[in-house]
């Protein structure tokens, strides 16, 4: 067996030690102990820099950025994500680079900087393509389609989902990703008042969400489905969907999901109230 040189041995020892610090920091973050996590990250960062491990340094920067993103400190998060991505420019770590670029794109999208978002989504796709990660490519295409929908470029949005995103999610057997595709497609049709198509895709998403047991996606699809039914005056069916969505949302104790359901419920009651007034007015006219 070939013996490891002294310098290689030192590198391996320091790299293993840095990896332990990094993994410990992840545990502390999951335990809501950020101060301890940052202390471990600093030790990992120091060792990774000492031995010139660019990928390790990029991972450290991603951890900093993830923390800031979770705490809605977007500017700090962007700074660390971009710093991490820059470290990977000349490396073959395409998977990590693709993920960092995706996170940068998402933050820019949330800041309504769609040009920057699309630029980084496209870059993320290119790195995921090199790594042959189809799901990574597909999730970027879904985000780009969402932007095109927001820009009212409905043909582009539809094409991106059908030709780029869905086939890759199918190949990767990613049902959660497929549900995301169905929701974007349905929303695109809903915006165009193509309600039968919107209804069909929300139903597909709802059925798949039930298959994989994803409660939050079941609630979202029921809420969206109810909004379509409100638009076509199927008030009783919309109410049935919203009642189920409300029961599920109360069990999950998700404020966001419950808020979405209550908003749709208020829209439904407003429409039902208008219909009752119109029916009453019609009866009065006939009686008169």
N, C-alpha and C positions, 0 to 999 in steps of 0.2 A: 504493500500500500504506500502511496505517495504521502510523505509527511507534510504537514501544514507548516509554513514558515512562521517565524516568530511574529512578524508584522501582521500576517493573516490571522494568527491566533489572537492577537490583541484586538484586531478589528472585530472578530467574531464575539469575543467576550464583551466588548463595549456595546456592540449592536444588540446582543441578547439582553444586556442590562437595560439599555434604552427601551427595548421592546417591552420589558417588564414594567418600567415606569409608565410607558404609554398605556398599556393594558390596565394598569392599576388606576390611572386617571379616568379611563372609561367607566370603571366600576364606581368610582367616586361620583362621577357625573350622574350615573343612574341612581345613586343613593342620595341625590340632591345635596352633595357636599362639594360645591364648586371651589372653595378655597383649597381644600386638600387636592382636588383634581388639578388645579392650576399649578400647585407646588410640584406635583409629579410630572406634569407636562414640561415645566421649566427644566427639570433634570433630564428628561428625555431629549428635549430640544438641544441642550448643551452637548450631550453625548453624540447625537446624530450629526450636529455641526462639526464636532471634533473629528469624526471619522468620515465626514463628507457623504453621508447618506441622504440624498436629495428626496427620495421617496418618503423616508421617515420624517424629514422636516415638513414635507407637504402634508403628511397625515396629522402632524401636530397642529399646523395652521388650520387644517380642516376642523379639528376639534375645537380650537378657539372660535372659529367662525360659526360652528354649529351652536355653541353656547350663546353667542351674541344673537344669532338668528332666532333662537328659541325665546330669547328675551326681548325681541322686537327692536334690537339695536342694529338696524339694517346697514348703516354706513360702516360700522366696525366689522360686521360679518362680511360685507363685500370686500373690505380691505384684506382680510385674512384669506378668504377664498381665492382672491386674485393673486395674492402672494404665494399661496400654495400651488396654484396652477402654473405660475411663472417658473417655479422650481422644477416642474415636470416637462418643460418645453423640449428639452433634449434627452428625455428618458423614454423608455419603452413602456412605461406604466400607463397604457392607454385607458384602462378601466377606471383608475382613480382620476385621471385627467378628464375623462368624459363625465364622471360624477361631479367633479368640482365645477366644470363649465356649466353643467345642468343647474347646479345650485345658484351659480352667479346669474344665469339667465332667469331663473324663477324670481330671484330678488328684484332684478330689473323690471320684470313684468309687473310685479306687485307695486313698483314705484311708477308704473305707467310709462316707462322708457322702453317702448316696444322695439325700437330699432336696435338698441343694445341687447335686448332679450333675444331677438331673432338671431343676431350675430353669434351669441354664445350658444344658443340652441343648435345652430348649424355646426359650430365647432365641436360641440359635444357629440353630435351625430358622427362627425368624421373620426373622432377618437374611438367611439364605440364600434364603428365599422372596422377599424384596424384591430380591435380586440375581438371582433366577431361576436359582439353581444347584441342580439336582436332586440331584446326587451329594452335595453338602454336607448337604442335608436328610436324605437317605437314611442317611448314616453316623451321624447323630444318632439316627435311629429305631432302628438296629441296637443302639446302646448302651442306649437306653431299654428295648428288648426284652430285652436281657441282664439288666438290673436286674430286670425283671418276672419273668424266669425264676428269678433268684436268690431272689426273694421268693415263689416258687412260684405266681405268678399266670400259669399256663401259657396260659390262654385269651387273656389280654391280650398276652402275648409272641408267640403265634402270629399273632394278628390284626395286630399292629403290623408284623411282618415281611411277611406276605402282602398287606396292604392299603396299607401306607405305604412300606416300604423297598424291597422287590423291584421293584415297578413303576417306581420312580424310577431304580433302578440299571439296569434294562432300557432305559429311555429314554435314559439316559446312556451306555449300552454299557460299563458298568464291571464287568468280569468278576471282578475282585478283590472288589469290594463284594458281588457276587452270591454268591461263595463264602462270605463272612462271613455272609450271610443263611442259606445252606444249613446252615452249622455251628450257628448259633443255633437254627434250627428242629429240626435233628437232636438237639441237646442237650436241647431242650425235650421232645421225644418220648422220648428216652432216659431222662430223669428220671422219666417217667411209665410206664416199662417198655413203651412202644409201640415195640418193637424193629424191627418190619418197616418202619415209617415212618422211624425213625431211620437204619436201614441204607440206605434208599433215598436220603435226602438227603445222607448222608456220601458215597455213591457218586457222586451228582451233583456234589458239591464236588470229589471226587477227579478225576473226568473233566474238569471244567472247569480244574482246576489243571494237569493234564497238557497240556491244549490251549494254555494260555498259558505253559507251561514254568516255573511257580512251584514250585521244589523244596521250599521250606519248607512251603507249603500242601499239597503232595502228602504230605509226611511227617506233617503234622498230621492230615489226613483218613484216612490209613492207620492211624495210631495210634488214632484215635477209632473207626474202623470195626472194628478188632481188638477193642476193648473191648466193642462191641456183640456181636460174635461170641462173645466169652468168656461174656457173659451168657446167650447161647442155646446154650452148650456146643458151638459149632463151633470146637473147639480147633485142629484142623489148619489150617483156613482162617485163623484168627486168627494162628497162628504164621507162615504164609506172608506175611501182610500185614506183620507186625512185622519179619520178616527183611529184607524189601525196605526198610521204613522205616529200619531200622538201617543198612543199606548206604548209603542216601542221606544219612542224618544224619552218618555218619562222613566222607563226602566234603565236606559243608558245614562240618564242624568246629564246628557249633553245640552248645555245652554244654547249652543249654536243650532243644533238640530231642532230643538224644541221651539226656538225662535222662528226658524224657517217654517215649521208646521203652523204655528200660530198666525204668522203673516198670511199664509195661504188660506187658512181658515177664515180670517177676517175678510179677505178678498171674496171668498165664497159667500159669506153671510151678506156682504154688501150687494153682491149680484142677486142673491135670493130675495133680499129685501126689495130691490128694484123690480124684480119679476112680480112679486106679490102686489106692489103698487100698480104696476101695469095691468095685472089681471083684474084688480079691484076697479081700476079706472074703466077697463073694458066692460065689466059687468054693469057699472053705473050708466055707461053710454047706452048699452042695450036696454036697460030698465027704463031709461029716459025716453 
